[in-house]
């Protein structure tokens, strides 16, 4: 699975390409040290393949590498955070 970052001044998205289909996790940047994950979209063709979970883990790893925190507004990302207590270090 290939994950790329598309970034703008006010936010961005992580895009996963799998089997010719695209899933995304979007975020808004509240400050240089804080993002708000606001949406995860996985097309029907990719449901049940763990693509959303991979995007969530990627966001967590990027936050740790970048030294910033995440506010989980997206219901999917919020649920993943609740399932992974080891991710608490990246939450604000």
Buried (B, 14 or more C-beta within 10 A) or exposed (E): BEBEEEEEEEBBBBBBBBEEBBBBBBBBBBEEEBBBBBBBBBEEEBEEBBBBBBBBBBBBEBBEEEEBBBBBEBEBBBBBBEEEEEBEEBEE
